[in-house]
Structures are given as structure tokens and as C-alpha cells.
């Protein structure tokens, strides 16, 4: 006797798109720090900014007092001679180091008003504007500084950083040109080589990866403990499919910065491509240890467990995703698909029901609810769910086929045949055709 054939759970294009792997947002990949130059009492210095702490140490407190004293001293000089640009400039530098960027901008603007060709005032105002994310205005100031001093390497560098931050496609070539000019004028400036390498690496054409690697090599040669240079070189090696070299560089990053979560994650991906799955899982686990609330990390480790058929561990990771973010459809789907593939239909059903709550107008959740119930032999409930799927999308043939199967199992053969006919009207489905024949035979038997 012919047996009806069943089919796996529906994914559909919408579901498949949701299941695409997403890289976790663990931090910036590129090292695009600002480097500014300032004149304090006539002495030029290059500096880079670092983040402030909530509890400054004694040295920081002393520095702040010294800077406040400098502000007072330069303010007196301004009172004595309001036309002295150097006094405004030096006070602007002090304000900038105190983090009072808008006050620094006002002082640098006054310098420029008094002396429009004061190169470092244009440059430092650009740095202050960049500190408050006014990138377009900062780029204009760097451009003016370059006009006044075409050999000003840091002005090219920071203009490149500002234009990069603006994210405008039309600025991409200018960014690259500025970083190239930086390294030509300041060949021992490691950050310039790093950012030029990052610029090459950002191109979709993998042929530029070799150029990127060259500049990362140079940055490391100049600064042998340069974490971001090793990190980005590892990415270049990955794109060049030199995975062992990539692993080596990620390992160097981790030795320099044991809490570099992205390095663990991407080293894990490299290990996975090398089929070293235990090493990959160890790296994903370390990344989770460092970022225990990042949903995407559990998703990635869950995917790896699933590939190894370690379904219970995969379900646990997907479950953690849902615990952290109950409305995360991607995690719900992954857990439900994994459970269904393992024959854990009741677990899968929970996921489909939650999905249907989150997207009540989407027919796919109801379709999958129906398929799970069908596989649990709860045919009446399955047919009801599939009817809802058909109401939501009456032109999707699979729903009719699945409902036809359930109706056949309920001995409602005439209705089953009608559903199979509708399915075949909408799409060619060999399974529906085969199952229709079974129900037609049952109808014929009853007619006798």
C-alpha cells in the first residue's frame, strides 16, 4: 500500500535570510586614532588622545591643575594684549587638553581672525572639531593647514581620518591619497602605515590585500608591539587564504592584549576554516567569556555545535540567545530548525509559536507550526495552523500540500484532494501529486 510522503520544515527565503551569519559587534577593527600637534609656549609637540577615567590618579589631577593654571596665565596675557595670537593659541591648547573642545575652537578661531596664516591654529582647530565629531569642518581646517604648509604630514593624516569618519563614497580616493602623502612625508609614523593598510584592506578586490599587508608589515617594523597592525594583517592573511599566518597574527594580538575579544573570535573562524573545530570552539568560548551578553557569539558557537551534530549544546547556545534577547527572531529560528532536524518537534514548536507572535502577518511561522504539529501526529491542530498560513498567503502552494496531508490522515480525502489540486495549480510539486493519488484511491474504495 502506498504511503503518504512528508517533507521537512519550511525555511523559505525570508527565513534563510534571517539565518545568515552576522559578525558580532565587538569593537572597531581599524586603528584610526587622532594625532594632533600643538604649540605650548612656542614648543611644538605631537600628541594622541586617550580616554578619560572616572577616578583620575594623582598625576592626572596635577596635570589638570597645571592646565588650569596655564589657562589663567594665558588669559592674563590676553587681557594685557588682546591682539596677541600666541596667547589665544596657547590657551586654546590648554582648553583642548582639558577636554573643553568648544572653548578651544573659540580661541583658535580668534587666532585665525588675528592671523589668517597661522598654520597650527587651523590644524589645532581641526583637531578640536574632530574631537567633537564635527568631521566636515575639521577636514576644511586641515585643508587650509595643508595650503599653508604642503609638507604638514599630520594634517594629511587627520584629514584622511576625518573624511573616513564622514563615510562618503566620493571621499574614498581622497582618504587614500592623504594616507599615502602621510607615509611619504613621515615614513617612520607607524599609524600612517596602519591606516594606509586599512584603506587598501577596505577595498572589495582581494588583490589589494597584498598592498595592505605591505603597510601592516611596515607598521609592525616601526612598532613591534602594535596590536592593531597585527590584527589587521591577520585579516589581510585571511582574505589571502593564508590561514596559518592569520592564526599566528591573531595569536600575537592576544599575547599583547589578552582581552581582545575580536581576535579570539576571528582566530576561531580561521581555525574552523582549517577544520580545527576544537580550537575554534575554544576561541568562541573565550570570546563569550569576555562578552557574556553578546547574542551573536552564542549564535556562532551554536552553529558550530550544530555542524558537529552536537545538538543539545547547539540548542543550549541558541536558548541563551533567546534568554538574552527574547525577541531575536534569528535565534528563535536557529533553535527551532536545530530542534526540528533532531526530531525534537515539541521544542521546535515553541520556537515557531513565538515567531508567529512576533510576526503575526507572516505566513511562514504558521506553516512551520503546522509542519511541527503534523510530525507530532496532531493532525487536527496542524490543519488549523495551515489554514491560517493559507489565509495569510493564499498563493503559496506548499501550505495546501501540507494541509492536504493532514486532511488525508484525518480521512477527509475529498478535501485533501482539493488541497493537492490547489497546490499543483500554483506550483509543480511531485510530493503533492503522489499523495493526491493515495487519497484518490481511498475515495475510489469508498465509492465501491
FENRA-V604943 format. One record per run of one state. SS is the DSSP state (helix for helix, strand for strand, loop for the rest). FROM is the first residue (numbers start at 1). TO is the last residue. Records with the same first field share a line. If there is no record, write none. Layout:
SS->FROM-TO ; FROM-TO
This chain:
loop->1-11 ; 19-34 ; 41-42 ; 49-57 ; 81-84 ; 98-100 ; 115-118 ; 132-134 ; 149-152 ; 167-168 ; 186-189 ; 202-205 ; 223-226 ; 240-242 ; 257-260 ; 274-276 ; 291-294 ; 308-310 ; 325-328 ; 342-344 ; 359-362 ; 376-378 ; 393-396 ; 410-412 ; 427-429 ; 448-448
helix->12-18 ; 58-80 ; 85-97 ; 101-114 ; 119-131 ; 135-148 ; 153-166 ; 169-185 ; 190-201 ; 206-222 ; 227-239 ; 243-256 ; 261-273 ; 277-290 ; 295-307 ; 311-324 ; 329-341 ; 345-358 ; 363-375 ; 379-392 ; 397-409 ; 413-426 ; 430-447
strand->35-40 ; 43-48
